[in-house]
């Protein structure tokens, strides 16, 4: 404990000294840093902050140092997160490479694949997207039909993916493909390839929130080198499930990822409904806000406990589905409560009569509806929980 206390003090001092002032403010969507071959920094201090964290290995604090990580223990990584939260430090780098691909490469990748891909992910030099869902293979992901044919020294990929988030900005894709048509789950492989490869085309899909970060992605005779196969041929389903656990964990925390954009529910309620002392008259609303805040705190503690159980090898196999379901439903309830507090002020799409916060609330409320669909719908997660955790009969 003494060593951890020392680490906390040193971390707090380092963050105080190195995190720029504007990196301690709520982060608008357009100021998120995704890195890549052609990175954008709407705020110059975003690059300063990312570079500082990259140099220290803290974009991926728990990864081994040899791959660009910080080499921190689980407890140290938790402390870093807590201290960043205390200062309201922005996340220095958003990356599907960090949250999804990296963990499976650490487990399944060859030494050459790890050396090639992990350090650029940690440094924010490459931006990744995910090629999983297809028009006929969403919740039933194993029904995917995108094919990778063996052509001797390479695979030829043909097919279509959908809901490939930010594919139009991505440099590389991690993609599930069918390499055996005679079986379902056991005929899938996991490939990595460059999005600039001839035959790759992306088309953004407009959303009700006004954004277009989901895409349709098409592959026509795309040449993928054999060395870009991760794991065994036809062994992609095991990797896919592992990656989905990381994705669902990421999505379950979506409220925290965007939480810096919108104030906590109680602050919104005080601002729009409170009296001169900030007190709220409606007892039902007060009760709902208190219950929501308690649930948030309990969820945080449960995730931490699950992390310790995972480290000890005693974690439930269905934990990611439980967290994904609860976290996304909790986030949707958060924005329903916020909308109840702001009333018609939360329905603004544009115009001077609405402030920036209100415009952000409206779009984020609409965006929250997708949380319980992406990464496996809430209905699918409940089925997983029923079968794998509760062991209920079909």
ROGU-366401 format. One line per field, with one value per residue (C-alpha): x, y, z. Coordinates in Angstrom, 1 decimal. Example, Ala and Ser with C-alpha at 12.3 -4.5 7.8 and 13.67 -1.06 7.14 Angstrom:
2
x = 12.3, 13.7
y = -4.5, -1.1
z = 7.8, 7.1
This chain:
394
x = 0.0, 2.9, 4.2, 0.8, 0.5, 3.8, 2.8, -0.5, 1.4, 3.9, 1.2, -0.9, 2.1, 3.0, -0.6, -0.8, 2.5, 1.9, -1.8, -2.6, -5.4, -7.8, -7.3, -9.1, -12.3, -15.3, -14.4, -16.5, -16.9, -14.9, -11.9, -11.5, -8.1, -8.1, -4.6, -3.8, -1.7, -3.3, -4.3, -6.4, -5.9, -8.7, -7.1, -3.2, -3.0, -4.5, -1.3, 0.8, -1.2, -1.2, 2.6, 3.2, 1.1, 2.7, 6.2, 5.2, 3.4, 0.2, -2.1, -1.9, -0.7, -1.0, 0.6, 4.3, 6.8, 8.3, 5.1, 4.8, 2.9, 3.5, 4.1, 1.8, 0.1, -3.7, -3.7, -1.4, -3.5, -6.7, -4.9, -3.9, -7.5, -8.7, -6.2, -7.1, -10.7, -10.0, -8.4, -10.9, -8.1, -9.3, -8.6, -5.5, -6.2, -9.3, -8.6, -10.3, -6.7, -6.3, -9.7, -10.3, -7.5, -4.6, -5.7, -6.3, -3.0, -1.3, -2.9, -3.1, -0.6, 2.8, 5.9, 6.1, 2.5, 2.9, 6.0, 4.5, 1.1, 1.1, 3.7, 2.0, -1.3, 0.1, 1.7, -1.6, 0.1, -2.5, -6.3, -8.3, -11.8, -13.8, -15.1, -17.7, -21.4, -22.9, -26.4, -27.3, -25.1, -25.7, -26.8, -26.1, -22.6, -21.4, -23.6, -21.2, -20.5, -17.5, -15.1, -11.3, -10.1, -6.7, -4.7, -1.4, 0.7, -2.3, -6.0, -8.6, -11.4, -14.8, -18.0, -19.6, -19.5, -21.9, -21.8, -18.0, -17.5, -15.2, -14.1, -13.9, -11.1, -9.4, -6.0, -6.4, -9.2, -9.5, -11.9, -13.8, -13.9, -15.2, -12.4, -14.5, -18.1, -18.9, -19.2, -20.5, -18.5, -15.5, -15.1, -14.2, -10.8, -9.4, -7.5, -5.8, -5.4, -4.7, -7.7, -5.8, -5.6, -7.2, -10.8, -11.7, -14.6, -16.4, -19.7, -20.9, -24.4, -26.3, -27.6, -30.5, -27.9, -26.7, -23.4, -22.2, -19.5, -21.1, -20.2, -20.9, -17.6, -17.2, -14.4, -13.7, -10.8, -8.8, -5.4, -4.3, -0.9, -1.0, 1.1, -1.9, -3.9, -4.1, -4.3, -5.1, -6.9, -10.6, -9.8, -11.2, -14.4, -12.4, -10.6, -13.9, -15.5, -12.4, -12.5, -16.3, -15.6, -13.3, -15.7, -18.6, -16.5, -15.7, -19.4, -20.5, -18.4, -19.7, -21.4, -18.0, -16.4, -18.9, -19.7, -17.2, -19.4, -22.5, -22.7, -23.9, -27.7, -27.9, -26.1, -28.4, -31.4, -30.1, -29.5, -32.9, -35.2, -33.6, -34.6, -32.1, -30.3, -30.3, -33.0, -35.4, -39.1, -40.2, -39.7, -40.1, -37.3, -35.1, -35.5, -34.8, -31.6, -30.4, -31.1, -29.3, -26.3, -26.2, -26.4, -23.5, -21.4, -22.3, -21.6, -18.1, -17.3, -18.6, -16.4, -13.4, -14.2, -14.6, -11.2, -9.7, -11.6, -10.3, -6.8, -7.3, -8.9, -12.3, -14.3, -17.6, -17.5, -20.6, -19.3, -18.8, -22.4, -23.7, -21.7, -22.5, -26.2, -26.3, -23.9, -25.7, -29.2, -27.9, -26.5, -29.8, -31.6, -29.2, -30.1, -33.8, -33.4, -31.4, -34.0, -36.7, -34.8, -34.1, -37.5, -37.9, -34.4, -33.1, -34.8, -32.7, -30.9, -29.4, -30.1, -29.0, -31.9, -30.1, -26.7, -23.8, -24.6, -28.2, -27.3, -24.9, -27.5, -29.9, -27.5, -26.0, -29.4, -30.2, -26.8, -27.3, -30.1, -27.5, -25.6, -28.0, -27.7, -23.9, -21.6, -24.6, -28.1, -29.5, -31.7, -28.8, -26.9, -29.8, -29.8, -26.1, -26.6, -29.5, -27.6, -24.0, -24.5, -27.9, -27.7, -31.4, -32.8, -33.4
y = 0.0, 2.3, 1.8, 2.6, 5.7, 6.9, 6.1, 8.1, 11.1, 11.0, 10.5, 13.4, 15.7, 14.7, 15.2, 18.6, 19.7, 18.2, 18.2, 21.5, 23.7, 23.1, 19.4, 19.6, 20.9, 19.1, 17.6, 18.4, 15.6, 17.4, 17.7, 13.9, 12.7, 9.5, 9.7, 8.0, 8.7, 12.1, 13.1, 16.2, 18.4, 20.9, 22.2, 22.5, 21.5, 18.1, 17.2, 18.4, 16.2, 13.2, 13.4, 13.7, 10.6, 8.7, 9.4, 8.1, 5.0, 6.1, 5.9, 2.2, 2.2, -1.5, -2.7, -3.9, -1.2, -3.0, -2.3, 1.3, 0.8, 2.0, -1.4, -0.5, -3.0, -3.2, -1.3, 1.4, 1.7, 2.2, 4.9, 6.7, 6.6, 8.0, 10.8, 11.7, 11.8, 14.0, 16.6, 15.9, 15.2, 14.4, 11.0, 11.7, 9.2, 7.4, 4.2, 0.9, -0.4, 0.3, -0.8, -3.8, -5.0, -4.5, -6.9, -9.7, -9.1, -9.4, -12.8, -14.2, -12.3, -13.5, -11.7, -10.1, -8.9, -7.5, -5.6, -4.3, -3.1, -2.5, 0.4, 2.4, 1.9, 3.1, 6.2, 7.0, 6.6, 4.3, 4.4, 1.1, 0.1, -3.1, -5.3, -7.6, -7.0, -7.5, -6.8, -10.5, -11.1, -8.6, -10.3, -13.7, -12.6, -16.2, -16.0, -13.7, -14.2, -12.0, -14.5, -14.8, -17.2, -18.8, -17.7, -19.2, -16.4, -14.2, -14.1, -12.5, -10.8, -10.2, -9.1, -6.3, -5.0, -2.6, -0.4, -0.1, 2.9, 5.6, 3.3, 6.4, 7.7, 4.4, 3.4, -0.4, -2.8, -5.9, -8.1, -11.4, -13.4, -16.8, -19.2, -22.3, -22.4, -25.9, -25.0, -21.9, -20.9, -23.0, -21.5, -18.0, -16.3, -13.0, -10.8, -7.4, -5.3, -1.7, 0.3, 1.9, -1.6, -1.5, -2.8, -1.3, 1.2, 3.0, 4.9, 6.9, 6.3, 9.3, 9.0, 10.6, 12.4, 14.3, 12.4, 9.9, 7.9, 4.5, 3.2, 0.5, -1.0, -3.0, -5.4, -6.4, -8.7, -7.2, -8.8, -9.6, -11.1, -14.5, -13.1, -10.8, -13.8, -13.6, -16.9, -20.1, -20.5, -21.0, -20.1, -16.6, -17.2, -17.6, -14.4, -12.6, -13.6, -12.3, -9.0, -8.6, -8.9, -5.9, -4.0, -4.6, -3.4, -0.3, 0.3, -0.4, 2.6, 4.8, 7.1, 7.9, 8.4, 11.1, 12.1, 15.0, 16.5, 16.8, 17.7, 15.1, 14.7, 16.5, 19.5, 19.8, 19.4, 22.2, 24.5, 24.1, 23.1, 24.2, 27.2, 29.9, 27.4, 24.7, 22.6, 20.6, 20.5, 17.4, 14.5, 11.9, 13.5, 13.8, 10.1, 9.2, 11.3, 9.8, 6.3, 6.9, 8.3, 5.3, 2.9, 4.7, 4.3, 0.7, 0.0, 1.5, -0.6, -3.8, -3.2, -2.7, -5.9, -7.8, -6.6, -8.0, -11.3, -11.5, -11.0, -13.8, -16.1, -16.2, -13.9, -14.9, -15.7, -13.6, -10.5, -8.5, -9.1, -8.1, -4.9, -4.1, -4.5, -2.6, 0.1, 1.0, 0.9, 3.0, 5.6, 5.7, 6.4, 9.1, 11.1, 10.5, 12.0, 14.9, 15.5, 15.5, 18.2, 20.5, 20.1, 21.9, 23.4, 19.9, 19.7, 22.3, 21.3, 24.6, 28.3, 31.1, 30.5, 27.3, 27.3, 24.9, 22.6, 22.3, 21.5, 18.9, 17.3, 16.9, 15.1, 13.0, 11.9, 10.7, 9.0, 7.2, 5.1, 3.3, 2.1, -0.8, -1.9, -1.7, -4.4, -6.8, -5.7, -5.7, -8.6, -10.6, -9.8, -11.0, -14.3, -14.7, -14.0, -16.4, -19.2, -18.7, -17.2, -18.4, -21.6, -21.5, -24.0, -23.0
z = 0.0, 0.8, -2.8, -4.3, -2.1, -3.4, -7.0, -6.5, -5.2, -8.0, -10.6, -9.2, -9.3, -12.9, -14.1, -12.4, -14.1, -17.6, -18.4, -20.2, -18.9, -21.8, -21.4, -18.1, -19.6, -21.1, -24.5, -27.5, -30.0, -32.6, -30.3, -29.7, -30.8, -32.8, -34.3, -37.5, -40.6, -40.9, -37.4, -36.6, -33.6, -33.3, -30.1, -30.3, -26.7, -27.6, -29.4, -26.5, -24.1, -26.4, -26.9, -23.1, -22.5, -25.4, -24.1, -20.7, -22.1, -20.5, -23.6, -22.8, -19.2, -18.6, -21.8, -21.7, -22.2, -25.2, -27.1, -26.1, -22.9, -19.4, -17.8, -14.9, -12.7, -12.6, -9.3, -10.7, -13.9, -11.7, -9.7, -12.9, -14.0, -10.7, -10.7, -14.3, -13.2, -10.2, -12.5, -15.2, -17.6, -21.1, -22.6, -24.7, -27.5, -28.6, -30.5, -31.4, -31.6, -27.9, -26.7, -28.9, -31.2, -28.9, -26.1, -28.6, -30.4, -27.1, -26.6, -30.1, -32.2, -33.4, -32.2, -35.6, -35.5, -32.0, -33.0, -36.2, -34.9, -31.1, -30.9, -33.6, -31.9, -28.6, -30.3, -32.2, -35.6, -37.0, -36.8, -36.9, -37.6, -37.0, -39.8, -38.0, -38.8, -42.2, -43.6, -43.0, -39.9, -37.1, -33.9, -35.6, -36.3, -37.1, -40.2, -41.9, -45.6, -46.5, -48.0, -48.0, -50.7, -50.5, -53.5, -52.5, -51.1, -50.2, -49.5, -51.9, -49.8, -51.3, -49.4, -47.4, -43.8, -42.2, -39.1, -39.5, -37.2, -38.6, -41.5, -43.8, -41.5, -40.7, -41.8, -41.1, -40.4, -38.3, -40.1, -39.7, -42.9, -44.0, -45.0, -44.9, -46.2, -45.0, -41.3, -39.5, -36.4, -37.2, -40.7, -39.7, -39.7, -38.3, -40.8, -40.6, -43.7, -44.9, -45.9, -48.8, -50.4, -53.9, -53.8, -50.4, -50.5, -47.6, -47.6, -44.5, -43.1, -41.8, -38.2, -36.3, -34.1, -37.2, -37.3, -40.0, -38.3, -39.2, -42.6, -45.2, -46.3, -49.5, -50.5, -54.1, -54.8, -51.9, -51.6, -48.0, -47.3, -45.5, -42.6, -41.7, -40.4, -36.6, -34.8, -36.7, -40.0, -39.3, -35.6, -35.8, -33.8, -30.6, -31.2, -32.2, -28.9, -26.9, -28.8, -28.3, -24.5, -24.8, -27.0, -24.7, -21.8, -23.7, -24.7, -21.1, -20.1, -22.9, -20.4, -18.9, -22.3, -23.1, -19.6, -19.8, -22.5, -20.4, -16.7, -14.1, -13.9, -10.5, -11.8, -14.8, -12.5, -10.1, -13.1, -14.8, -12.0, -8.7, -6.6, -5.6, -3.4, -6.0, -4.3, -6.4, -5.3, -7.2, -4.8, -7.5, -9.6, -6.6, -5.9, -9.5, -9.5, -6.2, -7.4, -10.7, -8.9, -6.5, -9.4, -11.2, -8.1, -7.6, -11.2, -10.9, -7.9, -9.5, -12.6, -10.3, -8.4, -11.7, -12.7, -9.6, -10.1, -13.7, -12.4, -9.9, -12.6, -10.9, -13.1, -14.6, -18.3, -18.9, -17.1, -20.3, -21.4, -18.0, -18.0, -21.6, -20.9, -17.6, -18.6, -21.9, -20.3, -17.4, -19.9, -21.8, -18.5, -17.7, -20.8, -20.3, -16.9, -18.3, -21.0, -18.3, -16.4, -19.4, -21.0, -24.4, -24.0, -24.8, -28.1, -29.9, -33.1, -34.0, -33.4, -31.0, -28.6, -27.4, -25.7, -26.6, -23.7, -24.8, -28.4, -27.1, -24.8, -27.7, -30.0, -27.3, -26.1, -29.6, -29.9, -26.6, -28.3, -30.3, -27.2, -26.6, -30.2, -31.0, -29.8, -29.5, -28.7, -25.1, -26.1, -27.2, -24.0, -21.9, -23.8, -23.2, -19.5, -19.3, -20.9, -19.7, -16.3, -15.0, -17.1, -17.9, -20.4, -24.0
